[in-house]
Amino acid sequence: MHKVGETAITQILEAPEHLIAEITPEGVISVPVGSEVSAGTHAIVDGNPVLIQTSTHQ
């Protein structure tokens, strides 16, 4: 789930597809993602999880 107008994932839930609309709060968008997606590794862009590019240079 992520807030409308934002790309950061705010919560990841495992739920049956038929309950998604019922458990999604107002002002939040639910996007189906795989188990490899987390708030620390991905953002939601145009309704799809996108890997966040991080710099490996320190």
C-alpha positions in Angstrom: 0.0 0.0 0.0 1.1 3.6 -0.6 -0.5 6.9 0.0 -2.1 8.7 -3.0 0.4 10.9 -4.7 3.4 9.3 -3.1 5.8 6.5 -4.2 7.0 5.2 -0.8 5.5 1.9 0.3 3.8 2.4 3.7 2.6 -1.2 4.4 2.8 -4.6 2.9 0.1 -7.1 3.7 -0.6 -10.6 2.5 -4.3 -10.9 1.9 -6.7 -12.6 -0.5 -7.4 -10.6 -3.6 -11.1 -10.5 -2.9 -10.5 -8.6 0.3 -8.2 -5.9 -1.0 -10.8 -3.2 -1.6 -12.3 -3.9 1.8 -9.1 -3.5 3.8 -7.6 -0.6 1.8 -8.1 2.7 3.7 -9.3 5.8 2.0 -6.4 7.8 0.5 -4.3 4.7 0.1 -3.7 2.6 -3.1 -3.1 -1.1 -3.0 -0.7 -2.6 -5.5 -0.1 -6.3 -5.8 3.6 -7.1 -5.4 5.8 -10.2 -5.1 7.5 -11.4 -1.9 10.8 -9.9 -3.1 9.4 -6.3 -2.7 9.9 -4.4 0.5 9.6 -0.7 1.5 13.4 -0.6 1.8 14.1 -1.9 -1.7 11.2 -0.7 -3.9 9.0 2.3 -4.6 5.7 2.4 -6.4 5.8 4.2 -9.8 2.8 4.3 -12.1 1.2 1.4 -10.1 4.3 -0.9 -10.4 7.0 -1.8 -7.9 10.3 -0.3 -9.1 13.7 -1.2 -7.5 15.3 1.8 -5.8 18.7 2.4 -7.2 21.2 2.9 -4.5 24.8 4.1 -4.8 27.5 1.6 -3.9 30.1 4.3 -3.7 31.1 5.5 -0.2 
